[in-house]
Amino acid sequence: MEKWITLEAVYSTEKEANKAATVVKVTESRLSSKPGGPQYDIEIELVKVEHGWRIRWRKVPVAGGAGCSKCGSCQTISRPARKPAKVIPFKPRQQ
């Protein structure tokens, strides 16, 4: 498992912390998950501290459970075959 990462900011209410946690979750999952590569889910935890609320998160592999989730992330990306380029000849300029 990945280690927990704590956001330095402290939020005054749980509602503000929850809103910021949603942004963190979306951003981190987009940065961590690559097309055709491993896919991650972000686990979020709100922690009550003496002056407010803090956000903690960690990456969890999507197929972390038993068995394959059949997401296809381990498969190579198939791309359509490329056609050879056509060269257009140009006449040299007359000076």
Gaussian input, Z-matrix of N, CA and C with variables (Angstrom, degrees):
# hf/3-21g

backbone

0 1
 N
 C     1     B1
 C     2     B2     1     A1
 N     3     B3     2     A2     1     D1
 C     4     B4     3     A3     2     D2
 C     5     B5     4     A4     3     D3
 N     6     B6     5     A5     4     D4
 C     7     B7     6     A6     5     D5
 C     8     B8     7     A7     6     D6
 N     9     B9     8     A8     7     D7
 C    10    B10     9     A9     8     D8
 C    11    B11    10    A10     9     D9
 N    12    B12    11    A11    10    D10
 C    13    B13    12    A12    11    D11
 C    14    B14    13    A13    12    D12
 N    15    B15    14    A14    13    D13
 C    16    B16    15    A15    14    D14
 C    17    B17    16    A16    15    D15
 N    18    B18    17    A17    16    D16
 C    19    B19    18    A18    17    D17
 C    20    B20    19    A19    18    D18
 N    21    B21    20    A20    19    D19
 C    22    B22    21    A21    20    D20
 C    23    B23    22    A22    21    D21
 N    24    B24    23    A23    22    D22
 C    25    B25    24    A24    23    D23
 C    26    B26    25    A25    24    D24
 N    27    B27    26    A26    25    D25
 C    28    B28    27    A27    26    D26
 C    29    B29    28    A28    27    D27
 N    30    B30    29    A29    28    D28
 C    31    B31    30    A30    29    D29
 C    32    B32    31    A31    30    D30
 N    33    B33    32    A32    31    D31
 C    34    B34    33    A33    32    D32
 C    35    B35    34    A34    33    D33
 N    36    B36    35    A35    34    D34
 C    37    B37    36    A36    35    D35
 C    38    B38    37    A37    36    D36
 N    39    B39    38    A38    37    D37
 C    40    B40    39    A39    38    D38
 C    41    B41    40    A40    39    D39
 N    42    B42    41    A41    40    D40
 C    43    B43    42    A42    41    D41
 C    44    B44    43    A43    42    D42
 N    45    B45    44    A44    43    D43
 C    46    B46    45    A45    44    D44
 C    47    B47    46    A46    45    D45
 N    48    B48    47    A47    46    D46
 C    49    B49    48    A48    47    D47
 C    50    B50    49    A49    48    D48
 N    51    B51    50    A50    49    D49
 C    52    B52    51    A51    50    D50
 C    53    B53    52    A52    51    D51
 N    54    B54    53    A53    52    D52
 C    55    B55    54    A54    53    D53
 C    56    B56    55    A55    54    D54
 N    57    B57    56    A56    55    D55
 C    58    B58    57    A57    56    D56
 C    59    B59    58    A58    57    D57
 N    60    B60    59    A59    58    D58
 C    61    B61    60    A60    59    D59
 C    62    B62    61    A61    60    D60
 N    63    B63    62    A62    61    D61
 C    64    B64    63    A63    62    D62
 C    65    B65    64    A64    63    D63
 N    66    B66    65    A65    64    D64
 C    67    B67    66    A66    65    D65
 C    68    B68    67    A67    66    D66
 N    69    B69    68    A68    67    D67
 C    70    B70    69    A69    68    D68
 C    71    B71    70    A70    69    D69
 N    72    B72    71    A71    70    D70
 C    73    B73    72    A72    71    D71
 C    74    B74    73    A73    72    D72
 N    75    B75    74    A74    73    D73
 C    76    B76    75    A75    74    D74
 C    77    B77    76    A76    75    D75
 N    78    B78    77    A77    76    D76
 C    79    B79    78    A78    77    D77
 C    80    B80    79    A79    78    D78
 N    81    B81    80    A80    79    D79
 C    82    B82    81    A81    80    D80
 C    83    B83    82    A82    81    D81
 N    84    B84    83    A83    82    D82
 C    85    B85    84    A84    83    D83
 C    86    B86    85    A85    84    D84
 N    87    B87    86    A86    85    D85
 C    88    B88    87    A87    86    D86
 C    89    B89    88    A88    87    D87
 N    90    B90    89    A89    88    D88
 C    91    B91    90    A90    89    D89
 C    92    B92    91    A91    90    D90
 N    93    B93    92    A92    91    D91
 C    94    B94    93    A93    92    D92
 C    95    B95    94    A94    93    D93
 N    96    B96    95    A95    94    D94
 C    97    B97    96    A96    95    D95
 C    98    B98    97    A97    96    D96
 N    99    B99    98    A98    97    D97
 C   100   B100    99    A99    98    D98
 C   101   B101   100   A100    99    D99
 N   102   B102   101   A101   100   D100
 C   103   B103   102   A102   101   D101
 C   104   B104   103   A103   102   D102
 N   105   B105   104   A104   103   D103
 C   106   B106   105   A105   104   D104
 C   107   B107   106   A106   105   D105
 N   108   B108   107   A107   106   D106
 C   109   B109   108   A108   107   D107
 C   110   B110   109   A109   108   D108
 N   111   B111   110   A110   109   D109
 C   112   B112   111   A111   110   D110
 C   113   B113   112   A112   111   D111
 N   114   B114   113   A113   112   D112
 C   115   B115   114   A114   113   D113
 C   116   B116   115   A115   114   D114
 N   117   B117   116   A116   115   D115
 C   118   B118   117   A117   116   D116
 C   119   B119   118   A118   117   D117
 N   120   B120   119   A119   118   D118
 C   121   B121   120   A120   119   D119
 C   122   B122   121   A121   120   D120
 N   123   B123   122   A122   121   D121
 C   124   B124   123   A123   122   D122
 C   125   B125   124   A124   123   D123
 N   126   B126   125   A125   124   D124
 C   127   B127   126   A126   125   D125
 C   128   B128   127   A127   126   D126
 N   129   B129   128   A128   127   D127
 C   130   B130   129   A129   128   D128
 C   131   B131   130   A130   129   D129
 N   132   B132   131   A131   130   D130
 C   133   B133   132   A132   131   D131
 C   134   B134   133   A133   132   D132
 N   135   B135   134   A134   133   D133
 C   136   B136   135   A135   134   D134
 C   137   B137   136   A136   135   D135
 N   138   B138   137   A137   136   D136
 C   139   B139   138   A138   137   D137
 C   140   B140   139   A139   138   D138
 N   141   B141   140   A140   139   D139
 C   142   B142   141   A141   140   D140
 C   143   B143   142   A142   141   D141
 N   144   B144   143   A143   142   D142
 C   145   B145   144   A144   143   D143
 C   146   B146   145   A145   144   D144
 N   147   B147   146   A146   145   D145
 C   148   B148   147   A147   146   D146
 C   149   B149   148   A148   147   D147
 N   150   B150   149   A149   148   D148
 C   151   B151   150   A150   149   D149
 C   152   B152   151   A151   150   D150
 N   153   B153   152   A152   151   D151
 C   154   B154   153   A153   152   D152
 C   155   B155   154   A154   153   D153
 N   156   B156   155   A155   154   D154
 C   157   B157   156   A156   155   D155
 C   158   B158   157   A157   156   D156
 N   159   B159   158   A158   157   D157
 C   160   B160   159   A159   158   D158
 C   161   B161   160   A160   159   D159
 N   162   B162   161   A161   160   D160
 C   163   B163   162   A162   161   D161
 C   164   B164   163   A163   162   D162
 N   165   B165   164   A164   163   D163
 C   166   B166   165   A165   164   D164
 C   167   B167   166   A166   165   D165
 N   168   B168   167   A167   166   D166
 C   169   B169   168   A168   167   D167
 C   170   B170   169   A169   168   D168
 N   171   B171   170   A170   169   D169
 C   172   B172   171   A171   170   D170
 C   173   B173   172   A172   171   D171
 N   174   B174   173   A173   172   D172
 C   175   B175   174   A174   173   D173
 C   176   B176   175   A175   174   D174
 N   177   B177   176   A176   175   D175
 C   178   B178   177   A177   176   D176
 C   179   B179   178   A178   177   D177
 N   180   B180   179   A179   178   D178
 C   181   B181   180   A180   179   D179
 C   182   B182   181   A181   180   D180
 N   183   B183   182   A182   181   D181
 C   184   B184   183   A183   182   D182
 C   185   B185   184   A184   183   D183
 N   186   B186   185   A185   184   D184
 C   187   B187   186   A186   185   D185
 C   188   B188   187   A187   186   D186
 N   189   B189   188   A188   187   D187
 C   190   B190   189   A189   188   D188
 C   191   B191   190   A190   189   D189
 N   192   B192   191   A191   190   D190
 C   193   B193   192   A192   191   D191
 C   194   B194   193   A193   192   D192
 N   195   B195   194   A194   193   D193
 C   196   B196   195   A195   194   D194
 C   197   B197   196   A196   195   D195
 N   198   B198   197   A197   196   D196
 C   199   B199   198   A198   197   D197
 C   200   B200   199   A199   198   D198
 N   201   B201   200   A200   199   D199
 C   202   B202   201   A201   200   D200
 C   203   B203   202   A202   201   D201
 N   204   B204   203   A203   202   D202
 C   205   B205   204   A204   203   D203
 C   206   B206   205   A205   204   D204
 N   207   B207   206   A206   205   D205
 C   208   B208   207   A207   206   D206
 C   209   B209   208   A208   207   D207
 N   210   B210   209   A209   208   D208
 C   211   B211   210   A210   209   D209
 C   212   B212   211   A211   210   D210
 N   213   B213   212   A212   211   D211
 C   214   B214   213   A213   212   D212
 C   215   B215   214   A214   213   D213
 N   216   B216   215   A215   214   D214
 C   217   B217   216   A216   215   D215
 C   218   B218   217   A217   216   D216
 N   219   B219   218   A218   217   D217
 C   220   B220   219   A219   218   D218
 C   221   B221   220   A220   219   D219
 N   222   B222   221   A221   220   D220
 C   223   B223   222   A222   221   D221
 C   224   B224   223   A223   222   D222
 N   225   B225   224   A224   223   D223
 C   226   B226   225   A225   224   D224
 C   227   B227   226   A226   225   D225
 N   228   B228   227   A227   226   D226
 C   229   B229   228   A228   227   D227
 C   230   B230   229   A229   228   D228
 N   231   B231   230   A230   229   D229
 C   232   B232   231   A231   230   D230
 C   233   B233   232   A232   231   D231
 N   234   B234   233   A233   232   D232
 C   235   B235   234   A234   233   D233
 C   236   B236   235   A235   234   D234
 N   237   B237   236   A236   235   D235
 C   238   B238   237   A237   236   D236
 C   239   B239   238   A238   237   D237
 N   240   B240   239   A239   238   D238
 C   241   B241   240   A240   239   D239
 C   242   B242   241   A241   240   D240
 N   243   B243   242   A242   241   D241
 C   244   B244   243   A243   242   D242
 C   245   B245   244   A244   243   D243
 N   246   B246   245   A245   244   D244
 C   247   B247   246   A246   245   D245
 C   248   B248   247   A247   246   D246
 N   249   B249   248   A248   247   D247
 C   250   B250   249   A249   248   D248
 C   251   B251   250   A250   249   D249
 N   252   B252   251   A251   250   D250
 C   253   B253   252   A252   251   D251
 C   254   B254   253   A253   252   D252
 N   255   B255   254   A254   253   D253
 C   256   B256   255   A255   254   D254
 C   257   B257   256   A256   255   D255
 N   258   B258   257   A257   256   D256
 C   259   B259   258   A258   257   D257
 C   260   B260   259   A259   258   D258
 N   261   B261   260   A260   259   D259
 C   262   B262   261   A261   260   D260
 C   263   B263   262   A262   261   D261
 N   264   B264   263   A263   262   D262
 C   265   B265   264   A264   263   D263
 C   266   B266   265   A265   264   D264
 N   267   B267   266   A266   265   D265
 C   268   B268   267   A267   266   D266
 C   269   B269   268   A268   267   D267
 N   270   B270   269   A269   268   D268
 C   271   B271   270   A270   269   D269
 C   272   B272   271   A271   270   D270
 N   273   B273   272   A272   271   D271
 C   274   B274   273   A273   272   D272
 C   275   B275   274   A274   273   D273
 N   276   B276   275   A275   274   D274
 C   277   B277   276   A276   275   D275
 C   278   B278   277   A277   276   D276
 N   279   B279   278   A278   277   D277
 C   280   B280   279   A279   278   D278
 C   281   B281   280   A280   279   D279
 N   282   B282   281   A281   280   D280
 C   283   B283   282   A282   281   D281
 C   284   B284   283   A283   282   D282

   B1=1.4366
   B2=1.5285
   B3=1.3063
   B4=1.4553
   B5=1.5278
   B6=1.3179
   B7=1.4580
   B8=1.5258
   B9=1.3064
   B10=1.4638
   B11=1.5193
   B12=1.3304
   B13=1.4549
   B14=1.5174
   B15=1.3378
   B16=1.4581
   B17=1.5200
   B18=1.3196
   B19=1.4451
   B20=1.5258
   B21=1.3306
   B22=1.4639
   B23=1.5266
   B24=1.3155
   B25=1.4675
   B26=1.5264
   B27=1.3323
   B28=1.4613
   B29=1.5244
   B30=1.3267
   B31=1.4607
   B32=1.5212
   B33=1.3358
   B34=1.4633
   B35=1.5251
   B36=1.3475
   B37=1.4649
   B38=1.5245
   B39=1.3089
   B40=1.4616
   B41=1.5314
   B42=1.3231
   B43=1.4609
   B44=1.5325
   B45=1.3379
   B46=1.4678
   B47=1.5274
   B48=1.3200
   B49=1.4618
   B50=1.5227
   B51=1.3161
   B52=1.4648
   B53=1.5323
   B54=1.3274
   B55=1.4598
   B56=1.5397
   B57=1.3289
   B58=1.4600
   B59=1.5284
   B60=1.3264
   B61=1.4669
   B62=1.5190
   B63=1.3244
   B64=1.4675
   B65=1.5214
   B66=1.3293
   B67=1.4647
   B68=1.5264
   B69=1.3210
   B70=1.4659
   B71=1.5238
   B72=1.3193
   B73=1.4626
   B74=1.5293
   B75=1.3268
   B76=1.4621
   B77=1.5235
   B78=1.3324
   B79=1.4639
   B80=1.5213
   B81=1.3147
   B82=1.4612
   B83=1.5263
   B84=1.3246
   B85=1.4682
   B86=1.5232
   B87=1.3374
   B88=1.4619
   B89=1.5214
   B90=1.3182
   B91=1.4628
   B92=1.5265
   B93=1.3166
   B94=1.4719
   B95=1.5174
   B96=1.3261
   B97=1.4586
   B98=1.5270
   B99=1.3208
   B100=1.4577
   B101=1.5249
   B102=1.3449
   B103=1.4696
   B104=1.5314
   B105=1.2925
   B106=1.4620
   B107=1.5122
   B108=1.3229
   B109=1.4577
   B110=1.5106
   B111=1.3350
   B112=1.4623
   B113=1.5250
   B114=1.3205
   B115=1.4501
   B116=1.5293
   B117=1.3296
   B118=1.4563
   B119=1.5215
   B120=1.3168
   B121=1.4537
   B122=1.5279
   B123=1.3063
   B124=1.4547
   B125=1.5264
   B126=1.3145
   B127=1.4606
   B128=1.5293
   B129=1.3171
   B130=1.4734
   B131=1.5248
   B132=1.3205
   B133=1.4597
   B134=1.5265
   B135=1.3253
   B136=1.4602
   B137=1.5212
   B138=1.3420
   B139=1.4551
   B140=1.5276
   B141=1.3293
   B142=1.4651
   B143=1.5269
   B144=1.3403
   B145=1.4660
   B146=1.5246
   B147=1.3300
   B148=1.4686
   B149=1.5298
   B150=1.3380
   B151=1.4695
   B152=1.5219
   B153=1.3106
   B154=1.4601
   B155=1.5252
   B156=1.3305
   B157=1.4674
   B158=1.5165
   B159=1.3229
   B160=1.4552
   B161=1.5210
   B162=1.3407
   B163=1.4646
   B164=1.5240
   B165=1.3304
   B166=1.4643
   B167=1.5135
   B168=1.3528
   B169=1.4585
   B170=1.5160
   B171=1.3294
   B172=1.4678
   B173=1.5189
   B174=1.3447
   B175=1.4625
   B176=1.5163
   B177=1.3219
   B178=1.4607
   B179=1.5265
   B180=1.3528
   B181=1.4648
   B182=1.5249
   B183=1.3365
   B184=1.4645
   B185=1.5176
   B186=1.2974
   B187=1.4604
   B188=1.5259
   B189=1.3339
   B190=1.4568
   B191=1.5163
   B192=1.3134
   B193=1.4543
   B194=1.5169
   B195=1.2926
   B196=1.4582
   B197=1.5233
   B198=1.3093
   B199=1.4590
   B200=1.5155
   B201=1.3069
   B202=1.4586
   B203=1.5224
   B204=1.3394
   B205=1.4597
   B206=1.5245
   B207=1.3366
   B208=1.4698
   B209=1.5335
   B210=1.3488
   B211=1.4624
   B212=1.5235
   B213=1.3246
   B214=1.4597
   B215=1.5140
   B216=1.3323
   B217=1.4561
   B218=1.5259
   B219=1.3203
   B220=1.4564
   B221=1.5296
   B222=1.3204
   B223=1.4611
   B224=1.5243
   B225=1.3175
   B226=1.4522
   B227=1.5277
   B228=1.3080
   B229=1.4607
   B230=1.5257
   B231=1.3314
   B232=1.4628
   B233=1.5241
   B234=1.3178
   B235=1.4596
   B236=1.5223
   B237=1.3250
   B238=1.4599
   B239=1.5303
   B240=1.3345
   B241=1.4646
   B242=1.5232
   B243=1.3197
   B244=1.4562
   B245=1.5225
   B246=1.3053
   B247=1.4582
   B248=1.5237
   B249=1.3312
   B250=1.4592
   B251=1.5305
   B252=1.3136
   B253=1.4634
   B254=1.5243
   B255=1.3082
   B256=1.4550
   B257=1.5235
   B258=1.3275
   B259=1.4492
   B260=1.5202
   B261=1.3167
   B262=1.4562
   B263=1.5302
   B264=1.3311
   B265=1.4740
   B266=1.5267
   B267=1.3072
   B268=1.4571
   B269=1.5246
   B270=1.2958
   B271=1.4559
   B272=1.5189
   B273=1.3211
   B274=1.4585
   B275=1.5384
   B276=1.2984
   B277=1.4572
   B278=1.5299
   B279=1.3285
   B280=1.4642
   B281=1.5197
   B282=1.3307
   B283=1.4615
   B284=1.4947
   A1=109.72
   A2=114.29
   A3=121.30
   A4=109.90
   A5=115.91
   A6=118.91
   A7=110.18
   A8=116.06
   A9=121.67
   A10=109.35
   A11=116.48
   A12=123.32
   A13=106.89
   A14=116.80
   A15=121.24
   A16=109.39
   A17=116.37
   A18=122.61
   A19=107.95
   A20=116.98
   A21=121.25
   A22=113.35
   A23=117.76
   A24=121.19
   A25=111.15
   A26=114.88
   A27=121.79
   A28=107.01
   A29=116.68
   A30=122.54
   A31=109.95
   A32=116.61
   A33=120.87
   A34=112.87
   A35=117.35
   A36=119.35
   A37=110.47
   A38=114.86
   A39=120.27
   A40=110.51
   A41=117.08
   A42=121.67
   A43=110.59
   A44=117.32
   A45=121.15
   A46=111.00
   A47=116.79
   A48=121.23
   A49=110.86
   A50=117.10
   A51=121.58
   A52=110.89
   A53=116.61
   A54=121.78
   A55=109.92
   A56=116.62
   A57=120.78
   A58=111.22
   A59=117.32
   A60=121.48
   A61=111.00
   A62=117.50
   A63=121.34
   A64=110.65
   A65=116.82
   A66=121.43
   A67=110.31
   A68=116.74
   A69=121.49
   A70=110.14
   A71=117.37
   A72=121.90
   A73=111.31
   A74=116.96
   A75=120.95
   A76=110.54
   A77=116.93
   A78=121.15
   A79=111.53
   A80=117.52
   A81=120.95
   A82=112.37
   A83=117.75
   A84=118.83
   A85=110.61
   A86=118.06
   A87=120.56
   A88=111.48
   A89=117.40
   A90=120.54
   A91=112.10
   A92=117.25
   A93=120.95
   A94=112.87
   A95=118.09
   A96=121.76
   A97=110.08
   A98=116.07
   A99=121.81
   A100=109.19
   A101=117.87
   A102=119.39
   A103=110.15
   A104=116.81
   A105=121.17
   A106=113.41
   A107=117.80
   A108=121.69
   A109=110.62
   A110=116.62
   A111=119.28
   A112=111.34
   A113=115.35
   A114=122.03
   A115=108.91
   A116=116.19
   A117=120.96
   A118=110.65
   A119=115.13
   A120=122.11
   A121=105.41
   A122=117.26
   A123=121.28
   A124=108.44
   A125=115.07
   A126=121.58
   A127=107.90
   A128=116.80
   A129=123.30
   A130=109.89
   A131=115.58
   A132=121.37
   A133=108.24
   A134=118.16
   A135=122.90
   A136=108.12
   A137=115.54
   A138=121.07
   A139=109.07
   A140=116.01
   A141=121.44
   A142=108.24
   A143=116.11
   A144=121.56
   A145=107.58
   A146=117.82
   A147=120.28
   A148=113.73
   A149=118.44
   A150=120.22
   A151=113.32
   A152=119.52
   A153=120.72
   A154=112.15
   A155=115.10
   A156=121.61
   A157=110.68
   A158=116.73
   A159=123.72
   A160=109.31
   A161=115.26
   A162=121.56
   A163=108.70
   A164=115.49
   A165=122.43
   A166=107.78
   A167=116.57
   A168=119.54
   A169=110.29
   A170=114.72
   A171=121.87
   A172=109.05
   A173=115.03
   A174=121.05
   A175=109.28
   A176=115.25
   A177=121.45
   A178=107.03
   A179=118.49
   A180=118.92
   A181=110.74
   A182=116.15
   A183=120.89
   A184=110.39
   A185=117.58
   A186=121.46
   A187=110.37
   A188=116.71
   A189=121.32
   A190=113.27
   A191=117.18
   A192=120.85
   A193=111.54
   A194=116.32
   A195=120.77
   A196=109.96
   A197=117.14
   A198=121.50
   A199=112.63
   A200=114.79
   A201=121.19
   A202=109.48
   A203=116.83
   A204=120.32
   A205=112.04
   A206=117.86
   A207=123.60
   A208=112.59
   A209=116.18
   A210=118.81
   A211=111.36
   A212=117.83
   A213=121.08
   A214=113.60
   A215=118.65
   A216=120.16
   A217=112.80
   A218=117.37
   A219=119.50
   A220=112.03
   A221=116.96
   A222=120.89
   A223=109.98
   A224=116.41
   A225=119.78
   A226=109.30
   A227=115.66
   A228=120.94
   A229=108.27
   A230=116.36
   A231=119.69
   A232=108.74
   A233=114.96
   A234=120.85
   A235=108.69
   A236=117.56
   A237=119.31
   A238=110.77
   A239=114.73
   A240=119.53
   A241=109.21
   A242=115.78
   A243=120.18
   A244=109.87
   A245=114.98
   A246=120.30
   A247=108.18
   A248=116.86
   A249=117.33
   A250=110.34
   A251=115.62
   A252=120.41
   A253=110.66
   A254=115.75
   A255=121.38
   A256=107.99
   A257=116.85
   A258=121.78
   A259=108.51
   A260=115.98
   A261=120.95
   A262=107.73
   A263=117.11
   A264=118.28
   A265=110.95
   A266=115.98
   A267=122.32
   A268=109.07
   A269=115.52
   A270=120.52
   A271=109.09
   A272=118.48
   A273=119.67
   A274=110.90
   A275=116.64
   A276=121.95
   A277=110.28
   A278=115.40
   A279=121.81
   A280=107.57
   A281=115.66
   A282=118.87
   A283=112.46
   D1=151.63
   D2=177.51
   D3=-75.78
   D4=156.55
   D5=177.29
   D6=-80.27
   D7=157.28
   D8=178.89
   D9=-75.90
   D10=137.84
   D11=176.51
   D12=-112.94
   D13=131.60
   D14=-178.00
   D15=-108.37
   D16=131.50
   D17=176.05
   D18=-75.80
   D19=136.57
   D20=-176.56
   D21=-68.75
   D22=-29.51
   D23=-176.20
   D24=-67.73
   D25=146.55
   D26=175.08
   D27=-116.23
   D28=128.20
   D29=-178.04
   D30=-103.09
   D31=141.96
   D32=-174.19
   D33=-73.73
   D34=-33.15
   D35=179.80
   D36=-122.91
   D37=160.10
   D38=178.45
   D39=-67.71
   D40=-32.30
   D41=179.65
   D42=-64.16
   D43=-44.41
   D44=177.33
   D45=-63.66
   D46=-42.04
   D47=179.75
   D48=-64.89
   D49=-39.19
   D50=179.41
   D51=-65.72
   D52=-39.45
   D53=178.38
   D54=-64.05
   D55=-45.27
   D56=178.41
   D57=-66.94
   D58=-34.02
   D59=178.99
   D60=-65.00
   D61=-35.14
   D62=176.98
   D63=-63.61
   D64=-42.16
   D65=177.78
   D66=-63.77
   D67=-43.96
   D68=179.02
   D69=-61.43
   D70=-43.67
   D71=-177.43
   D72=-62.85
   D73=-46.64
   D74=-179.23
   D75=-65.39
   D76=-46.73
   D77=-177.92
   D78=-63.74
   D79=-48.26
   D80=-178.67
   D81=-65.07
   D82=-38.50
   D83=-179.95
   D84=-67.96
   D85=-35.76
   D86=176.86
   D87=-68.33
   D88=-38.93
   D89=-179.95
   D90=-72.43
   D91=-33.95
   D92=-175.51
   D93=-81.55
   D94=-37.19
   D95=-175.30
   D96=-87.85
   D97=125.95
   D98=-179.67
   D99=-110.99
   D100=142.24
   D101=176.37
   D102=-61.40
   D103=129.58
   D104=-179.54
   D105=76.83
   D106=4.77
   D107=-179.20
   D108=-122.61
   D109=-163.73
   D110=-179.33
   D111=-67.02
   D112=143.88
   D113=179.67
   D114=-110.19
   D115=137.39
   D116=-177.17
   D117=-125.58
   D118=148.63
   D119=170.38
   D120=-110.59
   D121=150.02
   D122=-178.53
   D123=-106.21
   D124=124.16
   D125=178.59
   D126=-96.30
   D127=123.04
   D128=-175.22
   D129=-108.50
   D130=143.35
   D131=177.33
   D132=-138.68
   D133=128.60
   D134=174.72
   D135=-96.11
   D136=128.37
   D137=-175.92
   D138=-116.64
   D139=128.82
   D140=177.52
   D141=-81.80
   D142=122.97
   D143=175.02
   D144=-116.22
   D145=176.49
   D146=-173.58
   D147=-64.30
   D148=-28.33
   D149=-177.79
   D150=-105.57
   D151=1.44
   D152=-179.34
   D153=159.05
   D154=-137.07
   D155=-176.63
   D156=-125.25
   D157=143.17
   D158=175.56
   D159=-121.28
   D160=156.17
   D161=-179.50
   D162=-111.18
   D163=133.57
   D164=173.71
   D165=-124.96
   D166=144.91
   D167=177.32
   D168=-148.94
   D169=162.87
   D170=174.29
   D171=-151.77
   D172=156.34
   D173=177.57
   D174=-86.05
   D175=136.44
   D176=177.33
   D177=-127.56
   D178=123.27
   D179=177.57
   D180=-59.16
   D181=139.78
   D182=-177.98
   D183=-62.69
   D184=-40.85
   D185=-179.69
   D186=-89.56
   D187=32.96
   D188=-178.27
   D189=-69.64
   D190=-19.96
   D191=-179.99
   D192=-79.61
   D193=-177.65
   D194=179.54
   D195=-71.94
   D196=133.69
   D197=177.64
   D198=85.90
   D199=169.80
   D200=-178.72
   D201=-88.56
   D202=139.17
   D203=179.53
   D204=-87.58
   D205=-0.03
   D206=178.19
   D207=58.12
   D208=35.09
   D209=-179.40
   D210=-79.57
   D211=-17.38
   D212=177.37
   D213=83.03
   D214=6.72
   D215=-177.54
   D216=-69.22
   D217=-19.82
   D218=-179.97
   D219=-87.31
   D220=-7.37
   D221=179.94
   D222=-82.97
   D223=148.86
   D224=176.73
   D225=-74.25
   D226=151.60
   D227=-179.46
   D228=-81.13
   D229=124.76
   D230=178.18
   D231=-91.41
   D232=127.65
   D233=179.70
   D234=-113.20
   D235=149.65
   D236=178.48
   D237=-65.49
   D238=149.43
   D239=-179.93
   D240=-65.98
   D241=139.84
   D242=-179.15
   D243=-89.59
   D244=140.96
   D245=176.11
   D246=-83.22
   D247=148.51
   D248=178.11
   D249=-65.34
   D250=147.42
   D251=-177.92
   D252=-71.94
   D253=148.57
   D254=177.96
   D255=-99.66
   D256=127.81
   D257=-179.32
   D258=-94.25
   D259=125.38
   D260=178.73
   D261=-101.92
   D262=115.33
   D263=-178.47
   D264=-77.38
   D265=141.09
   D266=176.35
   D267=-113.20
   D268=141.96
   D269=175.90
   D270=-78.73
   D271=140.99
   D272=177.83
   D273=-65.69
   D274=148.56
   D275=-179.26
   D276=-70.75
   D277=143.73
   D278=175.02
   D279=-94.23
   D280=130.42
   D281=-179.91
   D282=-112.90

